Amino acid sequence: MTRAPRPFCRLAAASAVAWGLAMVAMVAPPAMAASPATADLGLDREAALRASQEAVGRTIGEHVLLDREGRPVSLASFRGKPLLVSFIYTGCFQVCPTTTRSLQETVEGLQKSVGPQQFNVVSIGFNQPADSPQALKAFATQFGIRQPNWEFLSPPAAIVPALARDFGFVFQPSPAGFDHVLQVSILDARGRIVRQVYGEGLVPAELGEPLKMLLAGQPVENNTLMDQLLDRVRILCTVYDPKTGAYKVDYTLPLQIAGGITFFIVMLVFFINEWRSSRKLARNQGVRNA
């Protein structure tokens, strides 16, 4: 098991970066507001992130879906253990397979570290009626997902809007499928969302640390300022390209952040040099006057 860095060094580094990014937000808000990413005609990603985060702390309703064999399954039946929930649609040929593969690798790692029966995983097909139990069964088979604690569920079309609202999952039709948030919701044993994790490629620690805290009976704290900024970058940098019908990474926001940090550092160095020069000049004048 990899040894974690010392808490002080970890906190200092995170605080420094978070402080720098917060300063950038104050220094260069107009540039970010004018970003082509936020002006994209597809999903309103700022609103999507807000809706997703507002779901944290919400207890999921007792929605009844169908498993891969067509049998009714209530989400309430998963209570008693932590639960990881992702939304997919089987007609997606690029992003959903990639995120599912990433989740699969992360789940396999977590099963080795905390045990295979300590938590459950659910993938929900939101594109109805295309995401039928049979379609989800074929999707799971295609990726060789056979873990007994991982279920693929098909909701009735009528409950999809309410189900998506419960999880803070935002999606909308696009020319080649759906533009949607890439998120994994972490639920505690009572069915309450405690964390949303974003991105096409999952970092094991982002799921593992909250999961281990839940299993240890510890409260999962709200995201820090640094986490919130990273969430914003992850959700804003994955944009839909209508020309190719696929998602791509938009580096506009990270480049703006990097540019803002550089500008802030340059200005800070400039003011420090000016301050030193003025003090040196004052000392020299004091010596001459003496």
Phi and psi in degrees as a GROMACS rama.xvg file:
@    title "Ramachandran Plot"
@    xaxis  label "Phi"
@    yaxis  label "Psi"
@TYPE xy
-70.2727  132.214  THR-2
-78.7221  132.078  ARG-3
-73.0057  149.743  ALA-4
-66.9825  162.601  PRO-5
-60.7791  141.33  ARG-6
-57.0882  -39.3113  PRO-7
-64.195  -47.8193  PHE-8
-61.3721  -40.9025  CYS-9
-62.9644  -45.3733  ARG-10
-67.8225  -39.9174  LEU-11
-64.331  -43.75  ALA-12
-64.7964  -46.6003  ALA-13
-63.1343  -40.4406  ALA-14
-66.3174  -39.0605  SER-15
-64.4335  -45.1914  ALA-16
-65.6473  -44.2714  VAL-17
-61.8396  -40.2158  ALA-18
-64.3594  -41.2275  TRP-19
-64.2451  -43.2831  GLY-20
-66.7655  -36.3189  LEU-21
-64.5506  -39.0433  ALA-22
-64.6245  -38.7166  MET-23
-61.3355  -40.7281  VAL-24
-60.0858  -32.5754  ALA-25
-82.7939  -32.8567  MET-26
-74.0452  -40.8284  VAL-27
-129.33  49.2317  ALA-28
-66.861  -33.7256  PRO-29
-61.85  -39.6361  PRO-30
-64.2812  -40.1027  ALA-31
-69.1611  -36.477  MET-32
-66.1227  -27.9557  ALA-33
-92.5845  6.73873  ALA-34
-58.875  136.078  SER-35
-59.2187  -27.6271  PRO-36
-63.2707  -43.8241  ALA-37
-78.0288  -13.7078  THR-38
-93.6734  5.38761  ALA-39
-57.2012  142.237  ASP-40
-81.065  -4.84069  LEU-41
-84.648  -134.206  GLY-42
-61.716  135.52  LEU-43
-75.9141  95.1254  ASP-44
-71.5006  -31.0538  ARG-45
-63.1499  -46.224  GLU-46
-66.3846  -35.7606  ALA-47
-65.1528  -43.1244  ALA-48
-64.662  -40.2864  LEU-49
-62.5003  -45.4792  ARG-50
-63.3449  -39.041  ALA-51
-64.757  -44.5737  SER-52
-70.4114  -30.8595  GLN-53
-66.6915  -19.1372  GLU-54
-77.2906  -17.0055  ALA-55
-64.0345  128.022  VAL-56
97.1173  -7.4669  GLY-57
-87.224  137.271  ARG-58
-88.9683  125.86  THR-59
-71.7187  139.205  ILE-60
-68.5727  168.329  GLY-61
-85.6017  61.1143  GLU-62
-68.9063  141.502  HIS-63
-107.983  122.963  VAL-64
-122.127  179.858  LEU-65
-112.511  137.09  LEU-66
-82.3982  -172.216  ASP-67
-67.9565  -15.2202  ARG-68
-100.176  5.4354  GLU-69
82.5791  12.9383  GLY-70
-90.7903  140.274  ARG-71
-68.1316  136.848  PRO-72
-136.388  125.493  VAL-73
-88.5633  138.953  SER-74
-62.5205  -24.8417  LEU-75
-64.9113  -21.6853  ALA-76
-70.0883  -13.238  SER-77
-90.0055  -3.87559  PHE-78
-68.6758  152.31  ARG-79
112.535  -20.3679  GLY-80
-139.392  155.821  LYS-81
-59.7914  150.874  PRO-82
-135.962  134.909  LEU-83
-106.455  129.069  LEU-84
-126.704  128.881  VAL-85
-126.548  151.919  SER-86
-109.514  134.14  PHE-87
-138.074  168.983  ILE-88
-136.39  134.669  TYR-89
-70.0184  -17.2718  THR-90
-81.0613  -2.46337  GLY-91
-80.5811  129.227  CYS-92
-106.63  1.18796  PHE-93
-131.053  -64.7088  GLN-94
-74.6726  -47.9385  VAL-95
-60.328  -43.8254  CYS-96
-60.9068  -38.6441  PRO-97
-66.0626  -46.1839  THR-98
-67.4373  -35.9651  THR-99
-66.4101  -41.458  THR-100
-63.2367  -41.2669  ARG-101
-64.0976  -42.951  SER-102
-63.6804  -38.9402  LEU-103
-61.6043  -45.2672  GLN-104
-63.9524  -39.6613  GLU-105
-67.165  -43.2385  THR-106
-61.9805  -42.4799  VAL-107
-60.6369  -39.5693  GLU-108
-67.492  -40.2855  GLY-109
-66.8343  -36.4479  LEU-110
-63.0914  -33.3534  GLN-111
-72.8512  -33.3165  LYS-112
-87.3236  -34.8112  SER-113
-115.664  -11.2537  VAL-114
109.345  143.727  GLY-115
-72.1347  -21.2536  PRO-116
-108.036  17.632  GLN-117
-90.3133  -14.7086  GLN-118
-153.475  166.163  PHE-119
-122.292  160.007  ASN-120
-131.274  138.263  VAL-121
-133.735  129.935  VAL-122
-110.728  127.514  SER-123
-110.951  126.333  ILE-124
-86.877  112.335  GLY-125
-93.762  -9.81242  PHE-126
-89.7473  95.1981  ASN-127
-104.9  140.921  GLN-128
-93.0701  6.94685  PRO-129
-63.8146  -36.869  ALA-130
-85.5941  65.3852  ASP-131
-76.1687  168.022  SER-132
-54.5669  -39.065  PRO-133
-66.1717  -40.6677  GLN-134
-65.4901  -40.7885  ALA-135
-68.8583  -34.91  LEU-136
-63.5599  -43.0595  LYS-137
-65.5797  -37.8475  ALA-138
-62.8132  -47.0971  PHE-139
-64.0697  -39.7337  ALA-140
-64.9921  -39.2792  THR-141
-57.762  -36.6001  GLN-142
-96.7577  4.19844  PHE-143
65.1035  33.4833  GLY-144
-87.9313  107.467  ILE-145
-124.715  9.01232  ARG-146
-60.652  130.31  GLN-147
-65.9066  -17.882  PRO-148
-97.247  11.515  ASN-149
-119.805  117.655  TRP-150
-117.009  146.609  GLU-151
-110.476  123.741  PHE-152
-122.127  142.661  LEU-153
-113.589  114.222  SER-154
-85.1652  149.963  PRO-155
-60.4295  144.048  PRO-156
-55.3163  -33.6828  ALA-157
-66.0684  -26.26  ALA-158
-99.8859  -3.09701  ILE-159
-56.7948  -47.1782  VAL-160
-58.3618  -46.3441  PRO-161
-66.5772  -38.6016  ALA-162
-63.2535  -45.8311  LEU-163
-63.2585  -41.2046  ALA-164
-62.4363  -41.0555  ARG-165
-56.6625  -42.5852  ASP-166
-87.9247  -5.4858  PHE-167
69.0614  27.0288  GLY-168
-92.1764  122.099  PHE-169
-112.594  132.387  VAL-170
-149.122  159.522  PHE-171
-154.199  149.796  GLN-172
-62.2983  148.16  PRO-173
-134.819  170.4  SER-174
-56.8906  -27.519  PRO-175
-116.791  18.4748  ALA-176
146.115  -110.839  GLY-177
-139.938  143.146  PHE-178
-99.2831  119.726  ASP-179
-148.258  161.814  HIS-180
-74.2001  136.507  VAL-181
-93.5698  98.1556  LEU-182
-141.966  151.222  GLN-183
-120.991  122.588  VAL-184
-91.8253  132.745  SER-185
-104.122  120.105  ILE-186
-109.658  145.014  LEU-187
-83.7274  -176.728  ASP-188
-66.4696  -15.668  ALA-189
-93.7824  1.70291  ARG-190
83.6889  23.3468  GLY-191
-104.837  133.619  ARG-192
-71.7553  125.438  ILE-193
-112.171  -17.2641  VAL-194
-161.692  143.678  ARG-195
-112.519  130.592  GLN-196
-116.857  131.408  VAL-197
-115.096  160.122  TYR-198
118.901  156.386  GLY-199
-73.7438  -38.1582  GLU-200
-108.795  119.869  GLY-201
-85.4258  139.667  LEU-202
-92.4655  120.095  VAL-203
-49.4802  -39.1743  PRO-204
-64.6369  -28.9255  ALA-205
-68.2588  -27.6107  GLU-206
-95.1097  -37.4797  LEU-207
-67.2755  -42.9549  GLY-208
-64.7823  -49.9291  GLU-209
-61.9961  -36.68  PRO-210
-63.9147  -44.1626  LEU-211
-65.7551  -35.1852  LYS-212
-65.0087  -41.5134  MET-213
-63.6401  -42.8592  LEU-214
-67.5168  -26.648  LEU-215
-87.4857  -1.10652  ALA-216
78.1608  18.1662  GLY-217
-96.3395  145.654  GLN-218
-69.7017  141.682  PRO-219
-91.0936  116.249  VAL-220
-73.763  157.952  GLU-221
-64.6348  155.976  ASN-222
-59.2493  141.83  ASN-223
-75.6184  173.997  THR-224
-57.9487  -40.5206  LEU-225
-63.7405  -43.8652  MET-226
-61.5661  -42.0693  ASP-227
-63.7029  -39.35  GLN-228
-66.8195  -41.3118  LEU-229
-65.8874  -38.1169  LEU-230
-59.3068  -42.2106  ASP-231
-64.2569  -41.1209  ARG-232
-64.4783  -44.4251  VAL-233
-62.0614  -45.118  ARG-234
-77.1423  -29.2298  ILE-235
-84.0617  -23.0156  LEU-236
-86.0141  -10.3939  CYS-237
-100.692  104.435  THR-238
-121.398  153.131  VAL-239
-85.7964  132.884  TYR-240
-105.852  104.653  ASP-241
-65.4362  -19.9572  PRO-242
-71.4563  -36.8349  LYS-243
-104.987  -12.3691  THR-244
70.6552  26.0834  GLY-245
-135.897  169.77  ALA-246
-91.673  149.44  TYR-247
-141.358  163.164  LYS-248
-87.945  127.522  VAL-249
-101.96  113.734  ASP-250
-88.8147  8.11024  TYR-251
-58.9565  -51.0782  THR-252
-64.5997  -47.5718  LEU-253
-59.1562  -37.818  PRO-254
-66.9182  -37.9382  LEU-255
-65.5644  -40.2589  GLN-256
-63.5237  -45.2611  ILE-257
-61.6192  -42.5754  ALA-258
-63.8979  -40.1141  GLY-259
-65.0819  -41.4554  GLY-260
-63.4361  -43.7818  ILE-261
-60.1133  -44.8877  THR-262
-60.9873  -42.9423  PHE-263
-63.9224  -42.7915  PHE-264
-63.9387  -44.3382  ILE-265
-59.71  -45.8282  VAL-266
-65.452  -37.6652  MET-267
-63.7852  -45.2538  LEU-268
-61.8555  -40.8429  VAL-269
-60.5118  -47.4467  PHE-270
-68.2263  -35.3476  PHE-271
-64.6672  -43.7651  ILE-272
-63.1381  -41.2265  ASN-273
-62.772  -40.3319  GLU-274
-65.3415  -42.3237  TRP-275
-65.0918  -40.8168  ARG-276
-63.5206  -41.9969  SER-277
-66.2319  -38.0788  SER-278
-67.0262  -41.727  ARG-279
-63.5738  -41.2029  LYS-280
-64.3695  -39.4155  LEU-281
-65.6653  -40.0587  ALA-282
-64.1445  -43.3579  ARG-283
-62.928  -40.1686  ASN-284
-65.901  -36.6646  GLN-285
-64.8716  -38.4945  GLY-286
-65.6747  -43.2528  VAL-287
-64.9243  -40.6835  ARG-288
-66.5794  -32.3038  ASN-289
